[in-house]
Amino acid sequence: MAQLKRFGFGLQALIVLATNDELRTSSDIAEQIQCEPTALRKILAQLADAGIVEVRQGRSGGYELTRPPGAITLYEVYSSLHDEQPQWDRMLDTTGNHGFGQRANESFRKIMADINTQVTLVLGNYTVADLIRPD
């Protein structure tokens, strides 16, 4: 699953958890956000590894947030689900080892660094709580 799709489903799962006071199963969340349950479990596992959600095992188990929604930034969620290079990094695949390609590669790297900085800044300014009550 592409990283931006994982990010979208992950955010939706967090919204479901943030708006419910009880534990929710992965199947329940998957049905609500219309995501394939196995894919969602992988996303929830990554969020659990990052300390964003907690998993309670057993018959009455499920998932819950580890912190209030206002304490979870979108950048934190993005970075926990980010396990491949961003799509814009693929621009480097178009440059060759010749002089022109090397100059283009250098320019592309500068642009990508700016993009990564902006993604970090923008996503760091929003929390899961902001998604629950959009302005």
N, C-alpha and C positions, 0 to 999 in steps of 0.2 A: 504494500500500500504506500502510495506516495506520501512524503512527509507532510505536505500541506493538508492532505486529506486526513491523515492521522491527527494533525493539530486541530482541525475542525471538529472531528468526532470527539477528540479528547476534551475540547472546550465544552461541547454540548453535554458530555457526560458529567463534567464538573458542575455545569448549571443545574442538571437534574439533581445531583447530590446536594448542591447548595440550597436548593429550594424544597428539600425534604428533610424532615427531622429524624427519619428512620433509615436503617440500613437498606440499601437497594442491591439486588442481585445484578450480575452482569447481563443476564437474560432480560430482566425487566428494563434496564437502562437501554440495552440494544434495541428492544422493541420500541421504546419511546422515541429514540433518535433515529430509528430505521437504519441500523448498522448491523452488519453480519456479526453474530455473537462471538465467534472465535477471534475475529479481528479486534473487536472491542476488548476482549480479555487481554490480548497482547498490549493494547494501549493502556489499559488499567494497570497491568503489571509494570509497565514503564513508569507510570505515574506513582505507583506504590514504591518502586525502587528509588524514586526521587523524593520520597517523603511527602508527597502531595495528597495521596489518599492512603487509607488504611484498609486492609483486608481482614475481615473477621471470618474465620473458618467455621464450619459446622452447619447444622440444620437451619439455624436461624441467622446464618452469616450473611455477609454482603460487604458492600463498600461504603465508606464515609470519608469526608474530608478530614484532614489532620489539623486544619487551622480554619479560622473564619475566611469566607470568600474574599474579603477585603485585604487579606494578608497573602494572597496567592497572585503573583503578577503573571500576566500572559507570557512574558519572556521566560519565566521559570517553567511554565508549561511547555512552551515552544522548545526550549533547550532540553527538556527531559525527553521529548519525542523526536528530537533532531538527531538521527543516526546515519544520515547520508549528507553528501554535499548539497548545498542549496542549488536550485535550478540555475541561477545566474552564473554559478561557477562553471557550468558547462560551456560558457563562452570560450574558455581556455582551450577546449577541445578543437576549436576552429582555427587556432593559430599554429603555424608550422615552425620549423627550426631555422628557416631562412631569415634574413635581415628584417624584412617587412613584418613577418609573423612575430618575431621577437619584440619588435617595437609595439605591435598591437597587443601582445601578451602583457607587456609592462603597463600599457594604458588600461587594459581590461582589469588587471589586478588592482590598480588604484580605484577604479570605479567600484569593483566588488567590495573592497575594504570600506568604502563610503556606504554602500548599500547595507553591509553587515552592521556598521555602526548605527545607521538609521533604524534598522529593524530592532536592534537592541534598545535604543532610546524610546521608540514608539511603543513597543510591547511592554517595556518596563514602566510606562506611564499608565497602564491599564491593569485592572485586577479582575478576577472572576466576578466580584460584586458589580463592577461596571457593566457586565454583560446581562446581569439580572435586572438592573434598572437603567437601561440606556437613556441618555439625555437627548 
